[in-house]
Amino acid sequence: MGSSNHGNTVLAGNPQSDGAPKDFRPGRILTLRNPEGRTNLALELAYFAVLALLAYSVCLFIVVAHKDFWGLVWNSGDNHGYIQISQGIREWNPQVIGKVKLFWGTSYGILAVASLTRADYGTSLLLLSVFCGALSVFFAHRLYGGAVAAWFIFVSAAFIQRILTGGPEPIFVALFLGALLAIRRGLAGWAVLLGALAATVKPIGVFVLGAILFTSLRRKDWRNLIYYGAVAACVAVLYGAPLVLLTGSPFGNFSGYAGDWHQKVLPITIPFYPIVKDAITSQAPLSNSIKNATWIAAVILVIAYYGLMRGRLRAHFAQYPEETVAVLLVIFFQLSYNSTWAWAEFPRFIIPVVPFLLAQACVERFRRSVPLVVAPVFGLLGAVQIVGFQSLLHSFRSLIRL
């Protein structure tokens, strides 16, 4: 990421920022160098591979020991629903699709992979999730540098779970970060296309479109404003046509999600109100509450201290206004989402902006050995999220008795 001085503020990812390694170079895969000072690509890639292996192998080993892995791929979260939609679209049968709620972008991705590989839908979802997870890390590296990408590999247990067992999150994150990178490269048309595709996976993808259209309007760039609107409209038509033909309504997705909203009125409300309300009344295990509260506190800390008090948000906005607006809209929405899921699934919902938050927090100040030490811990946390804390605790006690 490029640097931008705003007063005494230096953007996260700048090689001259406090605590950054001397050889840190945004835009490089990592900062490992040989004795002659040349970047060693093999070592850089090996570092990322080792981090992924440390985190994901720990998680996978524990999950396979406690669960039916392929059963998780087919049935965890909303996976079965996405697979049903894929089957229904392929057979052109609304009865197979069932109740319309989930957005169909993930299902189209499953169909694309299944057509290319001849694999079943579950395997196709898993392959798509793993590929998009790796692509997300690559985009994070191109946006914010090697240190951020290294931490992003494992820092979110929810992301580890969705990559290992499949889900829409890796697909959405890849499209979301790809759109932000396209904006950085001056390819706003491609950014609109990727943002529109992201919105077919998860509705918050519209925030990328909104940010681009807002800045175009602010600059009175009428020609591009019309062009970007036309690109988004084309994607909307191509997405909506099968939805109408198979379900009879272009608003089936939104009607389905409205059932999750409190009083079924609006998707957003006063910031923090639904989170605090559901945190107080939640019957979830204590470990889940600690996890959710930790993520919410971390997001608020990064935005309040690093972003506002240290001026990094203002500096970032000055250089990358569309990116900053899109990210802040996602964060605001998640803190204001008028649903019990705002509290219960906050760590999952916030995944797309984790690289931005890591960059704001200047994680490059940590030694490169630190991720190697903590990656297995986060892999264990990912396993806890999939298997359950009580189940792992029972297994640990049984192991001690042997």
C-alpha positions as CSV (number, residue, x, y, z in Angstrom):
1,M,0.0,0.0,0.0
2,G,1.3,3.4,-0.8
3,S,2.1,6.0,1.8
4,S,0.4,9.3,2.4
5,N,1.5,11.8,5.0
6,H,-1.4,13.7,6.6
7,G,0.1,15.9,9.3
8,N,2.2,13.4,11.3
9,T,0.2,10.4,10.2
10,V,1.6,7.7,8.1
11,L,-0.7,5.1,6.5
12,A,-0.5,1.6,7.7
13,G,1.6,-0.4,5.4
14,N,4.1,2.3,4.8
15,P,7.7,1.0,5.2
16,Q,8.5,4.1,7.3
17,S,5.7,3.6,9.8
18,D,6.6,3.0,13.4
19,G,7.6,-0.6,14.1
20,A,7.6,-1.7,10.5
21,P,10.3,-4.1,9.4
22,K,13.1,-2.3,7.5
23,D,12.7,-4.6,4.5
24,F,8.9,-4.3,4.4
25,R,7.8,-3.4,0.9
26,P,4.0,-3.2,0.1
27,G,3.2,-5.0,-3.1
28,R,5.7,-7.7,-2.5
29,I,4.5,-11.2,-1.4
30,L,6.6,-11.0,1.7
31,T,9.9,-9.5,2.9
32,L,12.2,-12.4,3.2
33,R,15.6,-11.8,1.6
34,N,18.7,-13.8,1.0
35,P,22.1,-12.7,2.3
36,E,22.8,-10.7,-0.9
37,G,19.6,-8.7,-0.2
38,R,17.6,-10.0,-3.0
39,T,14.0,-11.1,-2.5
40,N,13.7,-14.9,-2.3
41,L,10.3,-15.7,-3.8
42,A,10.6,-19.4,-2.8
43,L,11.1,-18.4,0.9
44,E,8.3,-15.9,0.7
45,L,5.8,-18.4,-0.6
46,A,7.1,-21.0,1.8
47,Y,6.4,-18.7,4.7
48,F,2.7,-18.3,3.7
49,A,2.4,-22.0,3.1
50,V,3.8,-22.8,6.5
51,L,1.4,-20.4,8.2
52,A,-1.6,-22.0,6.3
53,L,-0.3,-25.4,7.2
54,L,0.1,-24.6,10.9
55,A,-3.4,-23.2,11.2
56,Y,-5.4,-25.3,8.9
57,S,-3.8,-28.7,9.6
58,V,-4.5,-28.3,13.3
59,C,-8.1,-27.3,12.6
60,L,-8.6,-30.1,10.0
61,F,-7.1,-32.8,12.2
62,I,-9.4,-32.0,15.1
63,V,-12.5,-31.7,12.9
64,V,-11.9,-35.0,11.2
65,A,-11.4,-36.7,14.6
66,H,-14.7,-35.4,15.8
67,K,-17.0,-34.9,12.8
68,D,-18.0,-36.4,9.5
69,F,-16.0,-34.0,7.3
70,W,-18.0,-34.4,4.1
71,G,-21.2,-34.2,6.1
72,L,-20.0,-30.7,7.3
73,V,-19.2,-29.7,3.8
74,W,-22.7,-30.6,2.6
75,N,-24.7,-29.4,5.6
76,S,-22.8,-26.9,7.8
77,G,-24.3,-23.4,7.9
78,D,-26.3,-22.6,4.8
79,N,-24.3,-25.0,2.5
80,H,-27.2,-27.4,2.0
81,G,-29.4,-24.4,0.9
82,Y,-26.8,-23.2,-1.6
83,I,-26.4,-26.7,-3.0
84,Q,-30.2,-27.1,-3.4
85,I,-30.3,-23.8,-5.3
86,S,-27.6,-25.0,-7.6
87,Q,-29.5,-28.2,-8.3
88,G,-32.7,-26.3,-8.8
89,I,-31.2,-23.9,-11.3
90,R,-29.5,-26.7,-13.2
91,E,-32.8,-28.7,-13.3
92,W,-34.8,-25.5,-13.7
93,N,-37.1,-26.6,-11.0
94,P,-38.4,-24.2,-8.4
95,Q,-39.6,-27.1,-6.2
96,V,-36.0,-28.1,-5.7
97,I,-34.9,-24.6,-4.8
98,G,-37.6,-24.4,-2.1
99,K,-38.0,-21.2,0.0
100,V,-36.1,-18.2,-1.5
101,K,-33.8,-16.5,0.9
102,L,-30.1,-17.1,0.2
103,F,-28.6,-15.0,-2.6
104,W,-27.8,-17.1,-5.6
105,G,-24.2,-16.0,-6.4
106,T,-22.6,-18.8,-4.4
107,S,-24.8,-21.3,-6.2
108,Y,-23.8,-20.0,-9.6
109,G,-20.2,-20.4,-8.5
110,I,-20.9,-24.0,-7.4
111,L,-22.4,-24.7,-10.8
112,A,-19.5,-23.2,-12.6
113,V,-16.9,-25.4,-10.7
114,A,-19.1,-28.5,-11.1
115,S,-19.3,-27.9,-14.9
116,L,-15.5,-27.5,-15.1
117,T,-14.4,-30.3,-12.8
118,R,-17.4,-32.8,-13.1
119,A,-17.3,-33.0,-9.3
120,D,-20.4,-33.2,-7.1
121,Y,-21.9,-30.0,-5.6
122,G,-20.4,-30.5,-2.2
123,T,-16.9,-31.0,-3.6
124,S,-17.4,-28.1,-6.0
125,L,-18.3,-25.8,-3.1
126,L,-15.2,-26.9,-1.1
127,L,-12.9,-26.4,-4.1
128,L,-14.4,-22.9,-4.8
129,S,-14.1,-21.9,-1.1
130,V,-10.4,-23.0,-0.9
131,F,-9.5,-21.3,-4.1
132,C,-11.3,-18.1,-3.2
133,G,-9.8,-18.2,0.3
134,A,-6.3,-18.3,-1.3
135,L,-7.3,-15.5,-3.7
136,S,-8.5,-13.4,-0.8
137,V,-5.1,-13.6,0.9
138,F,-3.4,-12.7,-2.4
139,F,-5.7,-9.6,-2.8
140,A,-5.1,-8.6,0.8
141,H,-1.3,-8.8,0.1
142,R,-1.7,-6.6,-3.0
143,L,-3.8,-4.1,-1.1
144,Y,-2.1,-3.9,2.3
145,G,1.3,-5.7,2.1
146,G,2.8,-9.1,3.2
147,A,2.4,-8.7,6.9
148,V,-1.4,-8.1,6.7
149,A,-1.8,-11.0,4.3
150,A,0.2,-13.3,6.6
151,W,-2.1,-12.5,9.6
152,F,-5.2,-12.7,7.5
153,I,-4.4,-16.3,6.6
154,F,-5.4,-17.4,10.2
155,V,-6.6,-14.5,12.4
156,S,-10.3,-15.2,11.8
157,A,-11.5,-18.6,13.1
158,A,-14.8,-18.0,11.2
159,F,-12.8,-17.6,7.9
160,I,-10.8,-20.8,8.6
161,Q,-14.1,-22.7,9.2
162,R,-15.6,-21.4,5.9
163,I,-12.5,-22.2,3.9
164,L,-12.2,-25.8,5.3
165,T,-15.9,-26.7,5.2
166,G,-17.2,-24.4,2.4
167,G,-19.4,-21.4,2.5
168,P,-20.1,-18.1,0.8
169,E,-17.7,-16.0,2.8
170,P,-14.5,-16.8,0.9
171,I,-16.3,-16.2,-2.4
172,F,-17.6,-12.8,-1.2
173,V,-14.3,-11.7,0.4
174,A,-12.4,-12.5,-2.9
175,L,-14.9,-10.4,-4.9
176,F,-15.0,-7.6,-2.3
177,L,-11.2,-7.3,-2.0
178,G,-10.8,-7.7,-5.8
179,A,-13.1,-4.8,-6.2
180,L,-11.1,-2.7,-3.8
181,L,-7.9,-3.6,-5.6
182,A,-9.4,-2.7,-9.0
183,I,-10.3,0.7,-7.6
184,R,-6.6,1.1,-6.5
185,R,-5.4,0.3,-10.0
186,G,-7.8,2.8,-11.5
187,L,-10.0,0.1,-13.0
188,A,-13.3,1.4,-11.6
189,G,-15.4,-0.4,-14.3
190,W,-14.0,-3.7,-13.2
191,A,-14.5,-2.7,-9.6
192,V,-18.2,-2.1,-10.3
193,L,-18.5,-5.4,-12.0
194,L,-16.8,-7.3,-9.1
195,G,-18.8,-5.3,-6.5
196,A,-22.0,-6.2,-8.3
197,L,-21.0,-9.9,-8.4
198,A,-20.2,-9.7,-4.7
199,A,-23.7,-8.3,-4.1
200,T,-25.1,-11.5,-5.7
201,V,-23.3,-13.5,-3.0
202,K,-24.1,-11.2,-0.1
203,P,-26.1,-8.0,-0.2
204,I,-23.5,-5.9,1.5
205,G,-21.6,-6.0,-1.8
206,V,-23.7,-3.0,-2.7
207,F,-21.5,-0.9,-0.4
208,V,-18.7,-1.1,-2.9
209,L,-21.0,0.1,-5.7
210,G,-22.4,2.8,-3.4
211,A,-18.9,4.0,-2.6
212,I,-17.9,4.2,-6.2
213,L,-21.1,5.9,-7.3
214,F,-20.9,8.3,-4.4
215,T,-17.4,9.5,-5.2
216,S,-18.3,9.8,-8.9
217,L,-21.3,11.9,-7.9
218,R,-19.1,14.0,-5.6
219,R,-16.6,14.6,-8.4
220,K,-19.5,15.3,-10.8
221,D,-18.2,12.6,-13.2
222,W,-21.5,12.2,-14.9
223,R,-20.2,10.1,-17.8
224,N,-18.6,7.4,-15.6
225,L,-21.6,7.6,-13.2
226,I,-23.9,6.5,-16.0
227,Y,-21.4,3.9,-17.2
228,Y,-21.0,2.4,-13.7
229,G,-24.7,2.4,-13.2
230,A,-25.2,0.6,-16.5
231,V,-22.7,-2.1,-15.6
232,A,-24.4,-2.7,-12.2
233,A,-27.8,-2.7,-13.9
234,C,-26.7,-5.4,-16.4
235,V,-25.5,-7.6,-13.5
236,A,-28.8,-7.0,-11.7
237,V,-30.8,-8.0,-14.8
238,L,-28.8,-11.1,-15.4
239,Y,-29.2,-12.1,-11.8
240,G,-32.8,-11.1,-11.5
241,A,-34.1,-12.8,-14.7
242,P,-33.7,-16.4,-13.5
243,L,-34.9,-15.4,-10.0
244,V,-38.2,-14.1,-11.5
245,L,-38.6,-17.0,-13.9
246,L,-38.1,-19.6,-11.2
247,T,-39.7,-17.9,-8.2
248,G,-42.1,-15.3,-9.7
249,S,-40.5,-12.3,-7.8
250,P,-37.3,-10.3,-8.1
251,F,-37.4,-9.6,-4.4
252,G,-37.5,-13.1,-3.0
253,N,-34.1,-12.8,-1.4
254,F,-34.9,-9.6,0.4
255,S,-38.3,-11.0,1.6
256,G,-36.5,-14.0,2.9
257,Y,-34.0,-12.0,4.9
258,A,-36.7,-9.7,6.3
259,G,-37.8,-12.7,8.4
260,D,-34.6,-12.3,10.4
261,W,-35.1,-8.6,11.2
262,H,-36.6,-7.6,14.5
263,Q,-40.2,-6.6,13.9
264,K,-39.5,-7.4,10.2
265,V,-39.3,-3.7,9.5
266,L,-35.9,-2.4,8.5
267,P,-32.5,-4.2,8.2
268,I,-30.7,-1.5,10.3
269,T,-31.5,0.3,13.4
270,I,-29.7,2.4,16.1
271,P,-26.0,1.3,16.1
272,F,-25.2,-1.3,18.9
273,Y,-28.8,-1.6,20.0
274,P,-29.5,-5.1,18.5
275,I,-26.0,-6.3,19.5
276,V,-26.4,-5.2,23.2
277,K,-29.9,-6.4,23.3
278,D,-29.1,-9.9,22.0
279,A,-25.9,-10.1,24.0
280,I,-27.9,-9.7,27.2
281,T,-30.6,-12.2,26.3
282,S,-28.4,-14.7,24.4
283,Q,-28.6,-18.3,25.6
284,A,-25.4,-19.3,23.7
285,P,-22.5,-20.8,25.5
286,L,-20.1,-18.5,27.3
287,S,-17.3,-19.3,24.9
288,N,-19.4,-17.9,22.0
289,S,-20.2,-14.7,23.9
290,I,-16.5,-14.2,24.7
291,K,-15.6,-14.7,21.0
292,N,-18.3,-12.3,19.8
293,A,-17.5,-9.6,22.4
294,T,-13.7,-9.9,21.7
295,W,-14.3,-9.3,18.0
296,I,-16.7,-6.4,18.5
297,A,-14.2,-4.8,21.0
298,A,-11.3,-5.3,18.6
299,V,-13.2,-3.6,15.7
300,I,-14.2,-0.6,17.9
301,L,-10.6,-0.3,19.3
302,V,-9.0,-0.3,15.9
303,I,-11.5,2.2,14.4
304,A,-11.5,4.5,17.5
305,Y,-7.9,4.5,18.4
306,Y,-5.9,3.7,15.3
307,G,-8.4,5.1,12.8
308,L,-9.7,8.2,14.5
309,M,-7.4,9.2,17.3
310,R,-4.2,8.6,15.3
311,G,-5.8,9.9,12.1
312,R,-5.2,6.9,9.9
313,L,-8.8,6.8,8.6
314,R,-8.6,10.4,7.5
315,A,-5.2,9.8,5.8
316,H,-6.6,6.6,4.1
317,F,-9.7,8.4,2.9
318,A,-7.5,11.2,1.4
319,Q,-5.7,8.6,-0.7
320,Y,-8.4,5.9,-1.2
321,P,-11.8,7.5,-0.7
322,E,-13.9,4.7,-2.3
323,E,-12.2,2.0,-0.4
324,T,-12.5,3.8,2.9
325,V,-16.2,4.5,2.4
326,A,-17.0,0.9,1.4
327,V,-15.2,-0.5,4.4
328,L,-16.8,1.9,6.9
329,L,-20.3,1.2,5.4
330,V,-19.8,-2.5,6.0
331,I,-18.7,-1.9,9.6
332,F,-21.5,0.4,10.3
333,F,-24.0,-2.0,8.8
334,Q,-22.8,-4.9,10.9
335,L,-22.9,-2.8,14.1
336,S,-26.5,-1.7,13.2
337,Y,-27.9,-4.9,11.7
338,N,-31.4,-5.3,13.1
339,S,-31.2,-9.0,13.7
340,T,-30.1,-11.5,16.4
341,W,-27.4,-12.5,13.9
342,A,-25.7,-9.2,14.4
343,W,-24.4,-10.5,17.7
344,A,-24.4,-14.3,17.1
345,E,-22.5,-14.1,13.8
346,F,-20.5,-10.9,14.1
347,P,-17.1,-12.5,13.6
348,R,-18.3,-14.1,10.4
349,F,-20.0,-10.9,9.1
350,I,-16.9,-8.8,9.7
351,I,-14.4,-11.0,7.7
352,P,-14.4,-8.8,4.5
353,V,-12.9,-5.8,6.4
354,V,-10.4,-7.7,8.5
355,P,-7.5,-7.0,6.2
356,F,-8.3,-3.2,6.3
357,L,-8.5,-3.4,10.1
358,L,-5.1,-5.3,10.3
359,A,-3.5,-2.6,8.2
360,Q,-5.0,0.2,10.4
361,A,-3.5,-1.6,13.4
362,C,-0.1,-1.8,11.8
363,V,0.5,-5.5,12.3
364,E,3.7,-5.2,10.4
365,R,5.4,-4.0,13.5
366,F,5.3,-7.6,14.9
367,R,8.3,-9.9,14.1
368,R,7.7,-12.5,11.4
369,S,8.1,-15.2,14.0
370,V,5.0,-14.1,15.9
371,P,2.5,-15.4,13.2
372,L,4.3,-18.7,13.2
373,V,3.7,-19.1,16.9
374,V,0.1,-18.0,17.1
375,A,-1.2,-19.6,13.8
376,P,-1.8,-23.0,15.5
377,V,-3.7,-21.3,18.3
378,F,-6.1,-19.8,15.8
379,G,-6.3,-23.1,14.1
380,L,-7.4,-24.6,17.4
381,L,-10.0,-21.8,17.8
382,G,-11.3,-22.6,14.3
383,A,-11.7,-26.2,15.4
384,V,-13.5,-25.1,18.6
385,Q,-15.9,-23.1,16.4
386,I,-16.7,-26.1,14.2
387,V,-16.7,-29.0,16.8
388,G,-17.7,-27.1,19.9
389,F,-15.9,-26.2,23.1
390,Q,-17.6,-28.8,25.3
391,S,-16.8,-31.6,22.8
392,L,-13.1,-30.7,22.7
393,L,-13.0,-30.4,26.4
394,H,-14.5,-33.8,26.8
395,S,-11.9,-35.3,24.4
396,F,-9.1,-33.6,26.2
397,R,-10.3,-35.0,29.6
398,S,-10.6,-38.5,28.0
399,L,-7.0,-38.2,26.7
400,I,-5.7,-37.3,30.1
401,R,-7.3,-40.3,31.7
402,L,-5.5,-42.7,29.2
